[in-house]
Amino acid sequence: MICRCWQDAVVNWSNGRRHDSRLPGWSLRLRGLPGPVTQILWRWHQGEVHLELLDYVPDFTRLLRMQAQGTRPVSLLISASEILSFEDMGRDFLSFLIHDLLHASHLMAKPEDFSRQVKFARWMESAWARGELNVLFDHPATRGELIYLLSDMNSHLMHLFKTLRWMENRASARLRFVEVLQPEWSVLNSPLEDDQVRWRLLRRWDSAHVNDSGTCLKLRQWRRT
């Protein structure tokens, strides 16, 4: 399906450029796809992963919702006018499509990392819905980073937590919902998964990290007696 849509998009794009007076000439050059892109396409074709094909680019709240559900979007524009006008941080529409597939690959490459990223997305979605992240969204120094964290930072769980902590310090904010991480996490995820994740966190965080001035991740409270 995606190949047919892509073929139609290329035809629309080329026809649009051919008749655009601003662009008297056009050329189409196909390049080899990165390995992770071909792998995620094949896994998608085989039904091993679930991706959602869209004909528009969703906003960060929709991306967060999708990741909390364990999926990622693949945005494929098919309108010639949208294709001609599309630009995202220097990327054209085909580059953006590859960008989406790369993010899907990063999210779904390893089952254990996938599970943790989904848990983090659930936690962030819950915090966003309650307005707990407004202090970061309203601060000019952290708004862009927050949007990236919520939508496109497909990374190791510890990196996600450290990024959130960095934003808290940068905005001189205190995120109270992080102080009750264990209860919140337990509500959003199963006890078995919660247990596996929290003990991995405890092993990775030493006492210096936990006690740093300004930190809000009170992981020491999780230690069993």
C-alpha positions in Angstrom: 0.0 0.0 0.0 2.7 2.5 1.0 4.6 1.8 -2.3 1.5 2.5 -4.3 0.8 5.7 -2.4 4.5 6.7 -2.8 4.3 6.1 -6.5 1.2 8.2 -6.8 2.8 10.9 -4.7 5.9 11.0 -6.9 3.7 11.4 -10.0 1.7 14.2 -8.4 4.9 15.8 -7.3 6.5 15.7 -10.7 3.4 16.9 -12.5 3.1 19.7 -10.0 6.7 20.8 -10.5 6.4 20.4 -14.3 3.6 23.0 -14.4 5.0 25.3 -11.7 6.3 28.5 -13.4 8.7 29.0 -10.5 10.4 25.7 -11.2 11.1 25.5 -15.0 13.0 22.2 -14.6 12.8 19.3 -12.3 14.6 16.1 -11.7 13.9 13.0 -9.7 16.8 11.1 -8.1 16.2 7.9 -6.0 18.7 7.1 -3.4 19.3 4.0 -1.3 17.3 3.8 1.9 19.0 3.5 5.2 19.1 0.0 6.6 16.7 0.6 9.5 14.1 2.1 7.1 14.1 -1.0 4.9 13.9 -3.2 8.0 10.9 -1.4 9.5 9.2 -1.4 6.1 9.6 -5.1 5.9 8.4 -5.7 9.4 5.4 -3.5 8.7 4.7 -5.5 5.6 5.0 -8.7 7.6 2.6 -7.5 10.2 5.2 -7.6 13.0 4.7 -3.9 13.9 1.8 -1.5 13.7 2.3 1.8 12.0 -0.4 4.3 10.9 -0.2 5.7 7.4 -1.5 9.3 7.3 -1.8 11.8 4.5 -1.0 14.7 6.8 1.6 15.6 9.5 0.1 15.2 13.0 0.8 17.6 15.9 2.9 16.6 18.9 -0.1 15.7 21.0 -1.3 13.2 18.4 2.2 11.8 18.2 2.2 11.4 22.0 -1.1 9.6 22.0 0.0 7.2 19.3 3.2 6.4 21.1 1.3 5.8 24.3 -0.7 3.2 22.2 2.5 1.6 20.9 2.5 2.9 17.4 4.0 5.7 15.2 2.7 7.6 12.2 4.0 7.5 8.7 3.1 10.8 7.0 2.8 10.5 3.2 1.5 13.6 1.5 -0.3 12.9 -1.8 -1.6 16.3 -2.8 0.7 18.1 -5.3 0.1 21.5 -3.7 1.0 20.1 -0.2 4.1 18.4 -1.6 5.3 21.5 -3.3 4.8 23.7 -0.3 6.1 21.2 2.3 9.2 22.0 4.3 10.2 20.9 7.7 13.6 21.9 9.1 15.0 21.7 5.5 13.4 18.3 4.7 11.2 17.8 1.7 8.2 15.5 1.8 10.2 12.3 0.9 12.9 13.1 3.4 10.2 13.6 6.0 8.7 10.2 5.1 12.1 8.6 5.7 12.4 10.6 9.0 9.1 9.0 10.1 10.2 5.5 9.3 13.5 6.0 11.1 11.7 7.1 14.2 9.4 4.1 14.0 12.6 1.9 13.7 14.1 3.6 16.8 10.9 3.0 18.7 10.4 -0.6 17.7 14.0 -1.9 17.2 14.2 -3.7 20.6 11.2 -5.1 22.5 12.4 -4.0 25.9 13.3 -0.5 24.8 9.9 -0.3 22.9 8.1 -1.3 26.1 9.8 1.4 28.2 9.2 4.1 25.6 5.5 3.3 25.5 5.4 3.4 29.3 7.1 6.8 29.3 4.7 8.1 26.7 1.7 7.0 28.8 3.2 8.8 31.8 3.8 12.0 29.8 0.3 11.9 28.3 -1.2 11.6 31.7 0.9 14.5 33.0 0.1 16.6 29.9 -3.6 16.1 30.3 -3.5 17.3 33.9 -1.5 20.4 32.9 1.5 19.3 34.9 3.8 20.1 31.9 2.5 23.6 31.3 5.4 25.2 33.2 7.8 23.7 30.7 5.6 24.4 27.7 5.2 28.0 28.6 8.9 28.6 29.2 10.8 29.7 26.0 13.9 27.8 27.0 12.2 24.5 27.3 9.1 24.5 25.0 10.9 23.2 22.0 12.7 20.5 24.0 9.4 19.4 25.6 7.6 19.1 22.3 10.5 17.0 21.0 10.5 14.9 24.2 6.8 14.2 23.9 6.8 13.4 20.2 10.1 12.4 18.6 12.7 11.6 21.2 12.8 7.8 20.7 15.6 6.9 23.0 16.7 4.9 26.0 14.4 5.4 29.0 17.2 6.8 31.1 17.9 9.5 28.5 14.3 10.4 28.5 14.3 10.9 32.3 17.5 12.8 32.2 16.1 15.1 29.5 13.0 15.8 31.6 15.2 16.5 34.6 17.4 18.9 32.6 14.3 20.8 31.4 13.1 21.1 35.0 16.4 22.7 36.0 16.5 24.9 32.9 13.0 26.3 33.6 13.7 26.5 37.4 10.6 24.5 37.9 9.5 21.8 40.2 7.4 19.0 38.6 5.4 17.6 41.5 4.0 14.8 39.5 7.5 13.3 39.1 7.8 13.0 42.9 5.1 10.4 42.8 6.6 8.5 39.9 6.1 5.1 41.4 2.3 5.4 42.1 1.7 7.0 38.8 3.8 4.5 36.9 2.0 1.6 38.7 -1.4 2.9 37.7 -0.5 3.2 34.0 1.4 -0.1 33.7 1.2 -3.7 34.9 2.9 -4.6 38.2 5.3 -7.0 36.5 6.5 -4.5 33.9 6.7 -1.8 36.5 8.9 -3.9 38.7 11.3 -4.7 35.8 11.6 -1.1 34.8 12.1 0.4 38.2 14.9 -2.0 39.2 16.7 -1.2 36.0 16.5 2.4 36.9 17.8 1.9 40.4 20.8 0.0 39.1 21.6 2.7 36.6 21.2 5.7 39.0 23.8 6.0 41.7 23.3 8.0 44.9 25.0 11.1 43.4 22.4 11.3 40.7 19.5 10.7 43.1 20.7 13.4 45.5 21.8 16.1 43.1 20.4 19.5 44.0 17.2 20.2 42.1 16.5 16.6 41.1 12.9 15.4 41.3 13.4 11.7 40.6 13.2 10.3 44.1 14.2 6.8 43.1 15.6 6.0 46.5 12.0 5.8 47.7 11.5 2.8 45.6 14.2 0.7 47.3 12.8 -2.3 49.0 13.4 -2.9 52.7 
